Amino acid sequence: MEILNTREAADYVRLGKPTMERFRISGEGPVFVKLGGAVRYRKADLDSWIETRRVRSTSDGGAK
């Protein structure tokens, strides 16, 4: 199991670190784990989250 910090997770999904932090606060991002005070992401959870964001066209109204 591969565990990534916020910067590594952001790089993996090609988003900025502030975007990942905002998604974490709003709840619209991938699930994460807290290890002590550290936020970490499992690569498998990032892949699953990406799958939930799939749309067929721009008129789909965005991913849920």
N, C-alpha and C positions, 0 to 999 in steps of 0.2 A: 504494500500500500504506500503510495507516494503522498506525502504531506507538504503543502506549500504555504509560505507566508503570504501576506496580502500583496506585496510587490510581485512575487513569483506568480501568484494566481492571476493578477491583473495582466501580466505579460503573457501568460498562457492563453487567456481569452481575448487578448489584444484590446484591452481597455486600460484606462488610466487608474492609478491607485486611488485617487480621490473618487472616481466613479464607483469603484468597488466598495469604498467606505460608505458612500452615500447609499448604495444598494443595500448594504448591511443594515444601515439605520432604518431605511424605509421598508425592508423586508422583501424587496423585489429581486434581490440577488440570489446567488446560490447559497445553499445551506453551508454552515461553517461550524467549526468546533472551537471551544475555548479550552486551552491547556494552561492551567494557571491563569495568568493574565493575558496570555498570547492568543491571538486569533489565528487559526489555521484552516486551510481548505484541503479536502481530499480531492485528488485529481479526478477520481470517478464521479464525485458530486458535481464538479465543474462540467464534466462531459454530459451528465444527466441534465443539468440546468440548460446547457446549450441546446440539447434536444428539445426541451420544452419551449424554446424561443423560435422554433421553425415556423415559417409562414410561406404560403404559396404566392402571394402578391401583396403589394403595398396597400391594397384595399381591404386586406384581412383585418385591419384595425390594430395591428401590433400583437405581439405575443402576450400571453397572460401568465 
